[in-house]
């Protein structure tokens, strides 16, 4: 019943976004996904990693058959597109196989096998739909929020030392090699997430059930709630508001060479094309989630999770996509969501409720301070800068402490009872 309820809510949400996108003359997430059954997908990589998630419920033989079928279908599509000189892209085969598994689950499977396969297909399609809804959300933010609050965030960022300007100059100094590495990490964030998720879900086919909590759940909730904050706090980022990419809409061409001057901030009009997707930094949020979920993996996975977090922070700041204030808010945002999802899985207790309430309060306080105290923050950086870092660190500390307590309790409940030695009978 829970999966049915989630499916109904997700379908209603997609329909609402489809209607909203149509009002602005653009295809919505449902239309965009449906056309990829035949036409060239926007990202074949996402379709294949989504299929990989679905295959965690299959046996090894079925996985080889699924991969072979996907590649074979893609070869046929490639030959047809080459013959008619159409746009070239792979990924249709992966989508066809995923949809075929849904049909097989309904027509050929029964009982737990059907439910398990449908869950795998649903997981794959949710990941694809999440990316499509993201595109639609970004369109809606650019059309419905003509004024942006970049001047407030840029002013508040003086308390943190203008990290986007600093890291931007560092990335420029590394040349094309550093920029290409960071760009690849930034774009392929979903691939890193699937690698961690596949490790967490590696035993699903054997145990015939999904674990109570895993990375994909956190990823989807972050993607669902984050755009709602964009609507409340629209920000386009330094490269647009203070850089060349903003054109005549920018305050000035300052990024990354000259930090913006401290002045009285006010909302500024911007174009109807650039997404207002900075506050909070969802790339930071997703990279933080990858880091958290990679901590219980092997050493290579832990190293990869740490690298992806550091490189993502470098890319978000170094390319001028985010301010330092966005990063702080993104970390708090993720830890609050992660705590709520873990509490939902294990059962709510006092520590979980307290941490979720505290994280939500800190997040709301950060947004309010950026909006209403930005001038004071810029005027007293040695006071407000440490306070911002302390606020973020307190949530990190609370999360680490609470989850360690939960893990100790879980371990103690699984300990075998001590063996009792037989007592000698009294004569």
Phi, psi and omega per residue, in radians:
X1 nan -0.633 3.122
X2 -1.102 -0.773 3.132
X3 -1.138 -0.642 3.097
X4 -1.123 -0.752 3.131
X5 -1.098 -0.767 3.114
X6 -1.078 -0.722 -3.138
X7 -1.117 -0.725 3.137
X8 -1.131 -0.785 3.122
X9 -1.088 -0.779 -3.136
X10 -1.084 -0.725 3.127
X11 -1.125 -0.749 3.108
X12 -1.096 -0.681 3.111
X13 -1.124 -0.740 3.115
X14 -1.118 -0.709 3.124
X15 -1.118 -0.715 3.126
X16 -1.098 -0.740 3.110
X17 -1.169 -0.617 3.099
X18 -1.074 -0.793 3.136
X19 -1.119 -0.741 -3.126
X20 -1.116 -0.738 3.134
X21 -1.132 -0.671 -3.140
X22 -1.097 -0.543 3.132
X23 -1.123 -0.452 3.131
X24 -1.774 0.252 3.053
X25 1.308 0.387 -3.141
X26 -2.125 2.619 3.057
X27 -1.218 2.472 3.130
X28 -1.500 -3.058 -3.071
X29 -1.124 -0.586 -3.136
X30 -1.209 -0.843 3.122
X31 -1.095 -0.748 -3.111
X32 -1.076 -0.669 3.134
X33 -1.329 -0.661 -3.120
X34 -1.102 -0.643 -3.107
X35 -1.197 -0.384 -3.116
X36 -1.333 -0.113 3.004
X37 -1.121 -0.563 -3.117
X38 -2.034 -0.847 -3.035
X39 -1.452 2.949 -3.073
X40 -1.114 2.215 3.115
X41 -1.220 2.777 3.055
X42 -1.282 -0.595 -3.133
X43 -2.505 1.793 3.072
X44 -1.202 -0.501 3.134
X45 -1.071 -0.766 -3.133
X46 -1.098 -0.685 3.135
X47 -1.149 -0.652 3.138
X48 -1.294 -0.672 3.107
X49 -1.227 -0.524 3.050
X50 -1.152 -0.729 3.070
X51 -1.093 -0.644 3.100
X52 -1.072 -0.678 3.075
X53 -1.110 -0.722 3.125
X54 -1.093 -0.590 -3.047
X55 -1.283 -0.100 3.097
X56 -1.121 -0.336 3.140
X57 -1.587 -0.069 -3.073
X58 -1.702 2.798 3.004
X59 -1.348 2.922 -3.129
X60 -1.082 -0.676 3.122
X61 -1.104 -0.769 3.129
X62 -1.142 -0.576 3.105
X63 -1.144 -0.766 3.111
X64 -1.095 -0.701 3.115
X65 -1.129 -0.741 -3.122
X66 -1.123 -0.789 3.135
X67 -1.121 -0.764 3.126
X68 -1.083 -0.733 3.120
X69 -1.131 -0.716 -3.140
X70 -1.108 -0.777 3.138
X71 -1.138 -0.729 3.126
X72 -1.072 -0.760 3.108
X73 -1.107 -0.719 -3.141
X74 -1.135 -0.621 3.100
X75 -1.104 -0.735 3.112
X76 -1.093 -0.812 3.105
X77 -1.054 -0.703 -3.119
X78 -1.105 -0.756 -3.137
X79 -1.125 -0.721 3.135
X80 -1.137 -0.773 -3.138
X81 -1.152 -0.632 3.099
X82 -1.143 -0.679 -3.116
X83 -1.193 -0.627 -3.092
X84 -1.743 0.128 3.110
X85 1.011 0.797 3.120
X86 -1.671 3.048 3.132
X87 -1.110 2.318 -3.073
X88 -1.676 2.242 3.050
X89 -2.917 2.544 3.110
X90 -1.713 2.983 3.063
X91 2.154 -0.360 3.135
X92 -1.059 -0.658 -3.135
X93 -1.064 -0.719 3.122
X94 -1.104 -0.719 3.119
X95 -1.162 -0.716 3.108
X96 -1.067 -0.765 3.141
X97 -1.120 -0.725 3.124
X98 -1.077 -0.788 3.116
X99 -1.170 -0.618 3.104
X100 -1.119 -0.651 3.109
X101 -1.140 -0.594 3.072
X102 -1.114 -0.743 3.111
X103 -1.122 -0.755 3.131
X104 -1.081 -0.707 -3.137
X105 -1.065 -0.695 -3.101
X106 -1.330 -0.652 -2.995
X107 -1.711 -0.455 -3.001
X108 -2.071 -0.195 -3.094
X109 -1.983 2.727 3.101
X110 -2.413 2.834 3.010
X111 1.060 -2.422 -3.077
X112 -1.140 -0.576 3.119
X113 -1.097 -0.719 3.118
X114 -1.134 -0.804 -3.118
X115 -1.075 -0.758 -3.102
X116 -1.123 -0.765 -3.136
X117 -1.171 -0.678 3.102
X118 -1.140 -0.619 3.072
X119 -1.124 -0.724 3.105
X120 -1.106 -0.769 3.098
X121 -1.118 -0.745 3.125
X122 -1.072 -0.677 3.114
X123 -1.088 -0.761 3.137
X124 -1.130 -0.806 -3.105
X125 -1.212 -0.534 3.072
X126 -1.139 -0.681 3.111
X127 -1.129 -0.753 3.108
X128 -1.142 -0.791 -3.132
X129 -1.115 -0.606 3.115
X130 -1.065 -0.699 3.109
X131 -1.178 -0.706 3.140
X132 -1.176 -0.731 3.109
X133 -1.137 -0.536 3.083
X134 -1.063 -0.782 3.102
X135 -1.038 -0.739 -3.114
X136 -1.190 -0.708 3.098
X137 -1.034 -0.756 -3.128
X138 -1.098 -0.679 3.078
X139 -1.076 -0.767 -3.103
X140 -1.134 -0.699 3.140
X141 -1.098 -0.682 -3.116
X142 -1.246 -0.487 -3.100
X143 -1.527 -0.558 -3.007
X144 -1.763 -0.185 -3.129
X145 -2.131 1.390 -3.093
X146 -1.156 -0.539 3.139
X147 -1.734 2.433 -3.135
X148 -2.066 2.793 -3.043
X149 -1.907 0.510 -3.091
X150 -1.062 -0.634 -3.104
X151 -1.098 -0.597 3.099
X152 -1.173 -0.815 -3.101
X153 -1.190 -0.714 3.125
X154 -1.106 -0.644 3.092
X155 -1.188 -0.785 3.105
X156 -1.106 -0.505 -3.097
X157 -1.183 -0.260 3.047
X158 -1.070 -0.504 3.118
X159 -1.154 -0.431 3.120
X160 -1.721 0.049 3.134
X161 1.486 0.387 3.133
X162 0.877 1.052 -3.038
X163 -1.084 -0.532 3.139
X164 -1.118 -0.682 3.113
X165 -1.189 -0.682 3.141
X166 -1.168 -0.904 -3.108
X167 -1.176 -0.568 3.095
X168 -1.052 -0.716 3.098
X169 -1.213 -0.594 3.100
X170 -1.143 -0.753 3.134
X171 -1.124 -0.709 3.078
X172 -1.054 -0.652 -3.120
X173 -1.213 -0.470 -3.140
X174 -1.318 -0.260 3.109
X175 1.402 -2.812 -3.033
X176 -1.237 -0.533 -3.105
X177 -1.109 -0.907 3.127
X178 -1.066 -0.714 -3.136
X179 -1.127 -0.715 -3.139
X180 -1.164 -0.699 3.128
X181 -1.107 -0.838 -3.139
X182 -1.139 -0.645 3.124
X183 -1.135 -0.717 3.116
X184 -1.125 -0.759 3.115
X185 -1.077 -0.749 -3.092
X186 -1.119 -0.736 -3.081
X187 -1.300 -0.653 -3.019
X188 -1.647 0.541 -3.137
X189 -1.065 -0.674 -3.133
X190 -1.108 -0.589 3.125
X191 -1.138 -0.767 3.105
X192 -1.068 -0.699 3.131
X193 -1.102 -0.710 -3.127
X194 -1.183 -0.622 3.103
X195 -1.055 -0.805 3.117
X196 -1.158 -0.728 -3.137
X197 -1.120 -0.680 3.115
X198 -1.104 -0.632 3.079
X199 -1.139 -0.743 -3.128
X200 -1.176 -0.533 -3.062
X201 -1.779 0.284 -3.013
X202 -1.131 -0.387 -3.067
X203 -1.827 0.190 -3.082
X204 -1.101 -0.748 -3.102
X205 -1.117 -0.547 -3.136
X206 -1.421 -0.824 -3.094
X207 -1.388 -0.254 3.128
X208 1.071 0.579 3.058
X209 -2.814 2.726 3.083
X210 -1.538 2.609 3.024
X211 -1.140 2.765 -3.090
X212 -1.107 -0.603 -3.103
X213 -2.473 2.377 3.116
X214 -2.648 3.049 -2.993
X215 -1.092 -0.629 -3.067
X216 -1.064 -0.650 3.120
X217 -1.064 -0.805 3.141
X218 -1.106 -0.748 3.138
X219 -1.016 -0.799 -3.078
X220 -1.184 -0.704 -3.134
X221 -1.185 -0.692 3.069
X222 -1.038 -0.794 3.137
X223 -1.180 -0.451 3.135
X224 -1.377 -0.747 -3.045
X225 -1.514 -0.567 -3.058
X226 -0.984 -0.860 -3.139
X227 -1.052 -0.451 3.061
X228 -1.108 -0.620 3.078
X229 -1.219 -0.594 3.065
X230 -0.975 -0.680 -3.117
X231 -1.194 -0.542 3.141
X232 -1.421 -0.653 -3.038
X233 -2.280 1.324 -3.066
X234 -1.296 2.176 -3.141
X235 -2.483 2.406 -3.102
X236 -1.749 -0.417 3.099
X237 1.913 2.768 -3.057
X238 -1.062 -0.687 -3.062
X239 -1.123 -0.413 3.134
X240 -1.715 -0.832 -3.074
X241 -1.307 -0.499 -3.084
X242 -2.272 0.302 -3.085
X243 -2.311 -3.116 -3.069
X244 -1.152 -0.506 -3.090
X245 -1.189 -0.275 3.138
X246 -1.430 -0.213 -3.141
X247 1.054 -2.450 -3.104
X248 -1.335 -0.140 3.082
X249 -1.367 -0.381 -3.073
X250 -1.195 2.640 3.064
X251 -1.071 -0.825 3.097
X252 -2.947 2.869 3.116
X253 -1.550 1.447 -3.033
X254 -1.930 -0.528 -3.017
X255 -1.400 2.392 -0.040
X256 -1.771 0.213 -2.978
X257 -1.412 -0.672 -3.033
X258 -2.202 2.044 3.088
X259 -1.042 2.578 -3.122
X260 -1.171 2.509 3.126
X261 -1.220 2.672 3.080
X262 -1.404 2.076 3.125
X263 -2.571 3.101 3.118
X264 -1.299 1.982 -3.074
X265 -1.345 2.763 3.065
X266 -2.719 2.733 3.082
X267 -1.041 2.487 -3.115
X268 -2.210 2.438 3.105
X269 -1.231 2.540 3.093
X270 -2.446 3.015 -3.058
X271 -1.165 3.019 3.129
X272 -1.764 0.454 -3.127
X273 -2.052 -0.771 -3.055
X274 -1.252 2.198 3.121
X275 -1.145 2.563 3.073
X276 -1.666 1.145 -2.905
X277 -2.076 0.795 -3.091
X278 -1.867 -0.619 -3.001
X279 -1.935 1.930 -0.053
X280 -1.474 3.005 3.083
X281 -1.311 1.846 -3.128
X282 -1.286 -0.477 3.036
X283 -1.094 -0.712 3.057
X284 -1.130 -0.722 3.135
X285 -1.065 -0.821 -3.134
X286 -1.174 -0.708 3.118
X287 -1.136 -0.630 3.071
X288 -1.126 -0.714 3.098
X289 -1.104 -0.715 3.079
X290 -1.060 -0.774 3.125
X291 -1.048 -0.800 -3.110
X292 -1.085 -0.823 -3.051
X293 -1.332 -0.276 3.097
X294 -1.482 -0.128 -3.044
X295 -1.166 -0.464 -3.121
X296 -1.702 0.196 3.104
X297 -1.626 -3.079 3.071
X298 -1.156 2.987 -3.044
X299 -1.024 -0.735 -3.127
X300 -1.069 -0.689 -3.141
X301 -1.226 -0.677 3.095
X302 -1.120 -0.713 3.106
X303 -1.111 -0.760 -3.139
X304 -1.106 -0.707 3.119
X305 -1.103 -0.730 3.102
X306 -1.162 -0.729 3.117
X307 -1.082 -0.755 -3.094
X308 -1.142 -0.637 3.114
X309 -1.163 -0.835 -3.118
X310 -1.115 -0.783 -3.125
X311 -1.164 -0.630 3.109
X312 -1.161 -0.718 3.068
X313 -1.069 -0.725 3.100
X314 -1.098 -0.678 -3.121
X315 -1.258 -0.793 -3.094
X316 -1.080 -0.679 3.115
X317 -1.463 -0.769 -3.030
X318 -1.209 -0.429 3.082
X319 -1.629 0.012 3.117
X320 1.324 0.364 -3.134
X321 -1.426 -0.410 -3.055
X322 -2.501 2.749 2.981
X323 -1.611 2.887 3.080
X324 -1.086 -0.596 3.124
X325 -1.084 -0.589 3.093
X326 -1.099 -0.674 -3.102
X327 -1.145 -0.811 3.129
X328 -1.024 -0.812 3.132
X329 -1.126 -0.638 -3.136
X330 -1.135 -0.666 3.115
X331 -1.143 -0.827 3.133
X332 -1.084 -0.718 3.127
X333 -1.007 -0.808 -3.100
X334 -1.164 -0.822 -3.086
X335 -1.123 -0.595 3.094
X336 -1.167 -0.781 3.115
X337 -1.135 -0.766 -3.133
X338 -1.073 -0.721 3.098
X339 -1.098 -0.752 -3.138
X340 -1.102 -0.733 -3.124
X341 -1.215 -0.688 3.085
X342 -1.159 -0.652 3.092
X343 -1.156 -0.670 3.106
X344 -1.095 -0.597 -3.119
X345 -1.328 -0.790 -3.043
X346 -1.611 -0.218 -3.059
X347 1.836 2.337 -3.084
X348 -1.247 2.387 3.013
X349 -2.352 -3.125 -3.047
X350 -1.089 -0.758 -3.096
X351 -1.129 -0.702 3.128
X352 -1.153 -0.771 3.129
X353 -1.101 -0.766 -3.132
X354 -1.070 -0.748 -3.098
X355 -1.216 -0.674 3.107
X356 -1.124 -0.786 3.125
X357 -1.114 -0.745 -3.136
X358 -1.138 -0.779 3.120
X359 -1.078 -0.737 3.111
X360 -1.128 -0.663 3.122
X361 -1.163 -0.727 3.113
X362 -1.121 -0.740 3.130
X363 -1.084 -0.809 3.108
X364 -1.107 -0.667 3.105
X365 -1.120 -0.652 3.099
X366 -1.097 -0.835 -3.137
X367 -1.084 -0.729 -3.136
X368 -1.144 -0.692 -3.139
X369 -1.190 -0.674 3.091
X370 -1.074 -0.630 -3.055
X371 -1.431 -0.693 -2.971
X372 -1.984 -0.183 -3.129
X373 -2.160 0.330 -3.021
X374 -1.105 -0.686 -3.134
X375 -1.155 -0.745 3.104
X376 -1.132 -0.653 3.127
X377 -1.130 -0.724 3.128
X378 -1.210 -0.573 -3.126
X379 -1.335 -0.395 -3.140
X380 -2.277 1.144 -3.062
X381 -1.117 -0.552 -3.114
X382 -1.309 -0.160 3.045
X383 -1.727 -0.924 -3.031
X384 -1.369 -0.517 3.097
X385 -1.043 -0.970 3.069
X386 -1.043 -0.584 3.119
X387 -1.126 -0.702 3.101
X388 -1.104 -0.810 3.122
X389 -1.133 -0.669 3.118
X390 -1.121 -0.710 3.117
X391 -1.078 -0.802 3.101
X392 -1.112 -0.779 -3.108
X393 -1.105 -0.614 3.136
X394 -1.111 -0.653 3.094
X395 -1.216 -0.707 3.090
X396 -1.059 -0.819 3.140
X397 -1.081 -0.759 3.118
X398 -1.083 -0.677 3.126
X399 -1.161 -0.822 -3.127
X400 -1.076 -0.784 -3.119
X401 -1.134 -0.770 -3.102
X402 -1.174 -0.782 -3.115
X403 -1.189 -0.600 3.057
X404 -1.113 -0.684 3.086
X405 -1.115 -0.736 3.097
X406 -1.088 -0.747 -3.122
X407 -1.124 -0.682 3.117
X408 -1.145 -0.700 3.104
X409 -1.134 -0.718 3.134
X410 -1.134 -0.689 3.135
X411 -1.173 -0.663 -3.112
X412 -1.201 -0.552 3.129
X413 -1.271 -0.324 -3.139
X414 -1.746 0.026 3.121
X415 -1.243 2.425 3.100
X416 -1.191 2.574 3.113
X417 -1.164 2.497 3.132
X418 -1.111 2.482 -3.119
X419 -1.280 2.296 -3.130
X420 -1.675 2.197 3.097
X421 -1.328 2.457 3.118
X422 -1.120 2.368 3.126
X423 -1.497 2.441 3.125
X424 -1.170 2.473 3.135
X425 -1.288 2.481 3.084
X426 -1.465 2.303 -3.140
X427 -1.502 nan nan
